[in-house]
Structure formats: structure tokens, C-alpha cells
Amino acid sequence: MAIPAAVVIVPFSVLFFVSGLIINLIQAMFFMIVRPFSKNGYRKINRIVVELLWIELVWMVDWWAGVKVQVYADSETLEMMGKEHALCIANHKSDIDWLIGWVFAQRAECLGSSLAIMKKSSKLLPVIGWSMWFSEYLFLERSWAKDESTLKLGLQQLKDYPRTFWLALFVEGTRFTQAKLLAAQEYAASNGLPIPRNVLIPRTKGFVTSVSQMRSFVPAIYDMTVAIPKSSTPPTMLRLFKGQPSVLHVKIKRHLMKDLPETDEAVAQWCKDLFVAKDDLLDKHKEEDTFPDSEIHDIGRPLKSLVVLISWACLLVFGTYKFFQWSNLLSSWKGVTITAICLAVITVLMQILIQFSQSERSTPAKVAPSANVHNKQQ
């Protein structure tokens, strides 16, 4: 690990995990006290509470690493973002696509009510996975026989969600790598399908189920196409910690749910056709290093994440000072050793989160689009 990354990882890990544990405890308290009597009351409170944790990672994107996100979309789409429930789908291009989604959600003022369909093991991740569980993320086992009823029930429970929510679904089922692309190309060639060049073959069962269950109360699908310009290095969590900037181009197209076909088979084909068109669009981006015939918008860099991060840091420094003053923990070698072990454990936990986000370590999905439901990989 580079020294600059290590210097940042240790203090940020302490800040993130300590503040995260505080948030988890608050979530647990309201989950036990409020939710049994008012599910929507709990949701409203949790939306505010969990944003205080997730926005720390938005700060890392916006202020520490200075990742620049160029948005290509029409004005009507941008105007509606944050004002309606939406199913968000995208190609899974980089290790931090999920985090870029949080950046968009924060700009649209619905970060605390952003949801996703994820693999079951994600909820075991310390702090961040627990916060997602309290926030009603949908966790699946990648076995359709087990997941179908779980997914349908989870989606139906969103019907009375009291605030605008976005539900993220990566229909490729796994993060893009060259090895996975090669497997997808071999499968497509042997089955007479269009040969993908920039995306993987969409796995449509999760998408079809999401559309069928949410058609009545989710008015829009946000189709996001993520591309990395030639002059930029793909962003990763480690690069974020090192403060190394990247540039991402994201084209957003809004589809009305009511315009989708009625039958499951037709919806599945709509999704497949969408990814064929997405593949062509990414070819054009490779040629021109931009999305042609699209309006470019600057999403800015709001101060909110910076203010929250500084507030957490001041609270942590003050609390730490008072704790050591009260406990005299650093006055003995035993206390110093305990403190060092705690810092090491927290740093290791952050390393686990970083490794979990890496595409090379993501679980390979079966290529066949008729296989298991699509799960978001963290």
C-alpha cells in the first residue's frame, strides 16, 4: 500500500467506523422503539440518520479525491430526479458505480432513501452493511428458487414508502471485467445473440420481477450509461483514499414505466434491447470520447458533505480527548497496546471494505441471462 493511502486510511477508518457504530446504534434503537408502532415513522427518521453516515463516502468522492462526474441528460430528466420513485439501472463499469449512484442521490436529496438489490453477504459488512439492512436494502442469495419470493415481498413493501426512493439494480449481475466480457462473448456466439463489446449480457429475471411488482407505484426507470474517458484512470476505492482524481461520464435517460410492454417476456426483451443499444452508445463514446447529441450538466460539489465530515471529525476528536483524559489509557503500556490493537482492527476492516469493492474479487455470475437474479456487487 502506498504511504499516502495508509496515512488517510487509518484516520478515516476510525472516523467512519466510530461514527458508523453510533449511527447503527441509533438505527437499532429506532428500529426497536418506533418501527413496531409506525413503519413509515421509522423510515422518515432512518432516512435522516443514515445519510449522516453515507455522506462521508460522498465527501471522499467530492472533496478528497475530487472525482469529476459529467452528466449527459436532458433538462426534463434532471428536473424530475428526486421528485419521483425510480428504478435505476446501469452498466457496472467501475468499482465505485454504487458510490457514484450515492453522489447522484445526494444531489437529488434522496441519499437516505436510496436502496439497492444486493447479494446477501453484503449485509454482514461491518457498519455499512448493517446500515443498509436497517434501511431496507434487498439482500438475495443468487438462487432464483430462494430469491423470487424474497424479492417480490421486499418490492411490495416499498409500495407505501413515505419519501422519494431510488432502487438500484445492476442487471449484468456482476462488475465488468475483460474475463467476464470474454465469457459473455463466447456465450452470445454459441447462442446466436448479439456479441457484446462493452457490456455483459443482462440477466433479466430480477428486472422483470422489479417491473411487474413496482409498475403501479414507481413511475420511471433511470437508465444510466457509465463511461470512462480516455484521459482518465478508472476510479477505485484505493484511488479515492489516495486522493487521486478520476473523470466519469454518465448518460441518463428517463423511461416511463407505463410505456414498457405488459408481458414478462416482452419486458425481458426490452431490457436486452436496451443493453444492445447501450453497447452501441459506448462504441460511439469510445470514438468521440463523449456522448454525442447530449446536453452536458455540472452536478456541482455541495458543501453539505464537507460540513458533516468536519462535524463528525470535531465530535470524534473531542470525544477521544475526553475519553483518554478520563481513562488514562495512554498512561501505561497496556493501554497503548490496547489502543494500537483497536486501530489495527479498524484499519483491517476498512481494507476488507476496499477489497470487497474490487471488480477482480467480485463473484463471477453465470453468463446465461436466464439464470439467477441480478445482484448489485459492492
Residue pairs with C-beta under 8 A, 6 or more apart in sequence:
1 9
1 238
2 242
4 242
4 243
5 238
5 241
5 242
8 64
8 241
8 242
8 243
9 241
9 347
9 350
9 351
10 343
10 346
10 347
12 60
12 241
12 350
13 346
13 347
13 349
13 350
14 316
14 343
14 346
15 56
15 309
15 312
15 313
15 316
16 53
16 56
16 57
16 127
16 350
17 126
17 127
17 346
17 349
17 350
18 316
19 52
19 53
19 56
19 312
19 315
19 316
20 53
20 126
20 127
20 128
20 131
21 127
23 49
23 50
23 52
23 53
23 127
23 131
24 127
24 130
24 131
24 134
26 49
27 46
27 49
27 50
27 130
27 131
27 134
27 135
28 134
30 42
30 45
30 46
30 49
31 42
31 46
31 134
34 41
34 42
34 45
35 41
35 42
39 160
40 160
40 161
40 162
43 113
43 136
43 161
43 162
43 163
44 162
44 163
46 112
46 134
46 135
47 112
47 113
47 163
48 112
49 112
50 112
50 131
50 134
50 135
51 106
51 111
51 112
52 308
52 312
53 127
53 128
53 131
54 102
54 111
54 112
54 131
55 106
55 111
55 304
55 305
55 308
55 309
56 305
56 308
56 309
56 312
57 99
57 102
58 99
58 102
58 103
58 106
58 111
58 305
59 305
59 306
59 308
59 309
60 240
60 241
61 67
61 96
61 99
61 100
61 103
61 240
62 103
62 301
62 302
62 305
62 306
63 301
63 305
63 306
63 309
64 240
64 243
65 235
65 239
65 240
65 242
65 243
65 244
65 245
65 246
66 243
66 245
67 100
67 235
67 240
67 245
67 246
67 247
67 248
68 245
68 246
68 247
68 248
69 100
69 103
69 104
69 247
69 248
69 250
69 299
70 247
70 248
70 249
70 250
70 296
70 297
70 298
71 78
71 250
71 251
71 252
71 296
71 297
71 298
71 299
72 249
72 250
72 251
72 252
72 290
72 291
72 294
72 295
72 296
72 297
73 251
73 252
73 253
73 254
73 294
73 295
73 297
74 295
75 295
76 254
77 222
77 252
77 253
77 254
78 252
78 297
80 220
80 254
81 104
81 107
81 108
81 222
81 252
82 107
82 108
82 109
82 110
82 164
83 164
84 164
84 219
84 220
85 158
85 161
85 164
85 165
85 166
85 167
85 214
85 217
85 218
85 219
85 220
86 165
86 166
86 167
86 218
86 219
86 220
86 221
86 222
87 166
87 167
87 169
87 210
87 211
87 214
87 218
87 220
87 221
87 222
87 257
88 101
88 166
88 167
88 168
88 169
88 221
88 222
88 224
89 168
89 169
89 170
89 171
89 207
89 221
89 222
89 223
89 224
89 271
89 274
90 97
90 101
90 168
90 170
90 223
90 224
90 225
90 226
91 172
91 176
91 198
91 199
91 200
91 224
91 225
91 226
91 275
91 278
91 282
92 170
92 172
92 174
92 175
92 176
92 200
92 377
93 175
93 176
93 226
93 227
93 228
93 234
94 100
94 175
94 226
94 228
94 234
94 235
94 236
94 248
94 359
95 175
95 234
95 235
95 236
95 237
95 357
95 358
95 359
96 235
96 236
96 237
96 240
96 357
97 170
97 175
97 226
98 116
98 168
98 376
98 378
100 226
100 248
100 250
101 114
101 116
101 166
101 168
101 224
102 111
102 114
103 299
104 250
104 299
105 111
105 114
105 166
106 302
106 304
106 305
107 299
107 300
107 302
108 164
108 166
110 163
110 164
110 165
110 166
112 135
112 163
113 161
113 163
113 164
113 165
113 166
114 165
114 166
114 168
115 135
115 136
115 137
115 138
115 158
115 165
115 166
115 167
115 168
116 132
116 137
116 138
116 167
116 168
116 169
116 376
117 137
117 138
117 140
117 151
117 167
117 168
117 169
117 206
117 210
117 373
117 374
117 375
117 376
118 132
118 137
118 138
118 139
118 140
118 375
118 376
118 377
118 378
119 139
119 140
119 141
119 142
119 363
119 375
119 376
119 377
119 378
120 139
120 140
120 141
120 142
122 129
122 132
122 137
122 139
122 376
122 378
123 129
123 130
123 132
123 133
123 137
123 139
125 352
125 353
125 356
125 378
126 349
126 352
127 349
128 353
133 139
136 154
136 157
136 158
138 150
138 151
138 154
138 155
138 167
140 146
140 147
140 150
140 151
140 206
140 373
140 375
141 147
142 363
142 365
142 372
142 373
142 375
143 372
144 205
144 371
144 372
144 373
147 372
147 373
148 205
148 209
148 373
151 206
151 209
151 210
151 213
151 373
152 209
152 213
155 167
155 209
155 210
155 213
155 214
156 213
158 165
158 167
158 214
158 217
159 216
159 217
166 222
167 210
167 214
167 218
168 376
169 206
169 207
169 210
169 374
169 376
170 374
170 375
170 376
170 377
171 202
171 203
171 204
171 206
171 207
171 271
171 275
171 374
172 199
172 200
172 201
172 202
172 203
172 275
172 365
172 374
173 200
173 203
173 365
173 366
173 372
173 373
173 374
173 375
174 180
174 200
174 362
174 363
174 364
174 365
174 375
174 377
175 359
175 362
175 377
176 199
176 200
176 359
177 359
177 360
177 362
180 200
180 364
180 365
181 196
181 197
181 200
183 364
183 367
184 196
184 200
184 201
184 367
185 195
185 196
186 367
187 193
187 201
187 367
187 368
188 194
188 195
188 196
188 201
189 195
193 201
194 276
194 279
196 275
196 279
197 279
197 282
197 283
198 278
198 279
198 282
198 283
198 286
199 275
199 278
199 279
199 282
200 365
200 367
201 272
201 275
201 367
201 368
201 369
202 271
202 272
202 274
202 275
202 369
202 374
203 365
203 368
203 369
203 370
203 371
203 372
203 373
203 374
204 267
204 268
204 271
204 272
204 369
204 370
205 268
205 370
205 371
205 372
205 373
205 374
206 373
206 374
206 375
207 267
207 268
207 271
207 374
208 264
208 267
208 268
208 271
209 373
211 221
211 257
211 260
211 267
212 264
212 267
214 257
215 257
215 258
215 260
218 257
219 256
219 257
219 258
220 254
220 255
220 256
220 257
221 254
221 255
221 256
221 257
221 260
222 252
222 253
222 254
222 255
223 252
223 253
223 254
223 255
223 274
223 278
224 250
224 251
224 252
225 250
225 251
225 252
225 253
225 278
225 281
225 282
225 291
226 248
226 249
226 250
227 248
227 249
227 250
227 251
227 282
227 285
227 291
228 234
228 246
228 247
228 248
228 249
229 247
229 249
229 289
229 290
230 289
231 247
231 289
232 246
232 247
232 248
233 239
233 244
233 246
234 246
235 246
235 248
236 357
236 358
237 353
237 354
237 357
237 358
238 354
239 246
241 354
249 285
249 290
249 291
251 281
251 291
251 294
260 267
260 270
261 267
261 269
261 270
272 369
281 291
284 291
284 292
285 291
290 296
323 329
324 330
327 335
328 335
329 335
329 336
329 338
329 339
330 336
330 339
355 361
356 378
357 378
359 377
362 377
363 377
365 371
365 372
365 375
366 372
